[in-house]
Amino acid sequence: MVRTERFRRLATRALTIVALAAVYYGSAQIGLLEQVVVVDTVVTPLWPPTGIALSSLLLLGMWTWPAFALGTLAVVASISPLDVSVLGIMAGNTLAPVCACLMLRRAGFHPALDRLRDGVALVLLGAFAGMLVSATFGSGTQLLTGDLPPGDFWRTWAAWWVGDAMGILVITPLVLACRTVRRPRDIPLYRWGEATALLVCTLIVALLAVKSPLSLLFLVFPLIVWAALRFQLAAAAPVVLLVSVVAIMSATRRIGPFQGQSLLEAMVNLQALNASTALTALLLSAIITEQNAIRRKIEHACGELAEVVDRLAPGESRRRWPPNGTTR
């Protein structure tokens, strides 16, 4: 019986790892749809697999790390012949989310992102610090194998790091937010209407902004604030993803506000936009969620206090306040 249970647990984990590797590979192929080439190195402005990997480690556990090594191997094999450099890329893409997860756990991170400190930790430890590992391993391996000229190392390293960091900032909050989404029957109809209107408005504004040669991308920020205030991360994360996808498509094609810019200029402006939208949504949502939690705790404490007053002095908790009609 014990062996059967152990075998069942191992089989479940093996299937989970294979499924995660497939999701990793699929998200990578989506990211590669808008790839750019920096010194013969394929990079993407947004690398979704890093967000998938960190979310899996946070939600399921550290035992899922082999899925990311397998997924990386499959991705590299799909875009270039396999050589010794794939080992460094696999090591970096696997160690980066693992290190990020360990740092977040050390900092007491809550996957619910219900505190401001959780949002700050995800940005500083998960995105900025953790993804240094993958950028260093990937670019360093190509430098050692001679595939990358020494003079182009830092440009490639920066593009690699930014793409991975954006994957954490955009994709990880979206995956973590899915845990808090309630069943449809628990959500009033007007909230569904408001959420739909929010997404439609975001799409329209984003498309109009990238179609115009003027720099109008800042118009998406009121929509991000709307999403964070009304729905927190459950709507703010999809809005950020929608804005990022539209902006990436515009930047890689050099249209709209990116028209006439060099690859470097377009990528700098694009990542500044992506980082700003992601940080605004993440931190504002965390603040609102934390405030809502505090308000619920205060309401609960007031309810308990009213019950105590009723037991000590029946009816007193329902008396008019201020007493005797006085006001201040």
Stockholm file with secondary structure:
# STOCKHOLM 1.0

chainA/1-328         MVRTERFRRLATRALTIVALAAVYYGSAQIGLLEQVVVVDTVVTPLWPPTGIALSSLLLLGMWTWPAFALGTLAVVASISPLDVSVLGIMAGNTLAPVCACLMLRRAGFHPALDRLRDGVALVLLGAFAGMLVSATFGSGTQLLTGDLPPGDFWRTWAAWWVGDAMGILVITPLVLACRTVRRPRDIPLYRWGEATALLVCTLIVALLAVKSPLSLLFLVFPLIVWAALRFQLAAAAPVVLLVSVVAIMSATRRIGPFQGQSLLEAMVNLQALNASTALTALLLSAIITEQNAIRRKIEHACGELAEVVDRLAPGESRRRWPPNGTTR
#=GR chainA/1-328 SS CHHHHHHHHHHHHHHHHHHHHHHHHHHHHHHGGGCEEETTEEECSCCHHHHHHHHHHHHTCGGGHHHHHHHHHHHHHHHSCCCTHHHHHHHHHHHHHHHHHHHHHHTTCCTTCCSHHHHHHIIIIIIIITHHHHHHHHHHHHHHTTSSCGGGHHHHHHHHHHHHHHHHHHHHHHHHHGGGCCCGGGSCHHHHHHHHHHHHHHHHHHHHHHHSSSCCGGGGHHHHHHHHHHHTHHHHHHHHHHHHHHHHHHHHHTCGGGTTCCHHHHHHHHHHHHHHHHHHHHHHHHHHHHHHHHHHHHHHHHHHHHHHHHHHSTTGGGSCSSGGGCCC
#=GC SS_cons         CHHHHHHHHHHHHHHHHHHHHHHHHHHHHHHGGGCEEETTEEECSCCHHHHHHHHHHHHTCGGGHHHHHHHHHHHHHHHSCCCTHHHHHHHHHHHHHHHHHHHHHHTTCCTTCCSHHHHHHIIIIIIIITHHHHHHHHHHHHHHTTSSCGGGHHHHHHHHHHHHHHHHHHHHHHHHHGGGCCCGGGSCHHHHHHHHHHHHHHHHHHHHHHHSSSCCGGGGHHHHHHHHHHHTHHHHHHHHHHHHHHHHHHHHHTCGGGTTCCHHHHHHHHHHHHHHHHHHHHHHHHHHHHHHHHHHHHHHHHHHHHHHHHHHSTTGGGSCSSGGGCCC
//
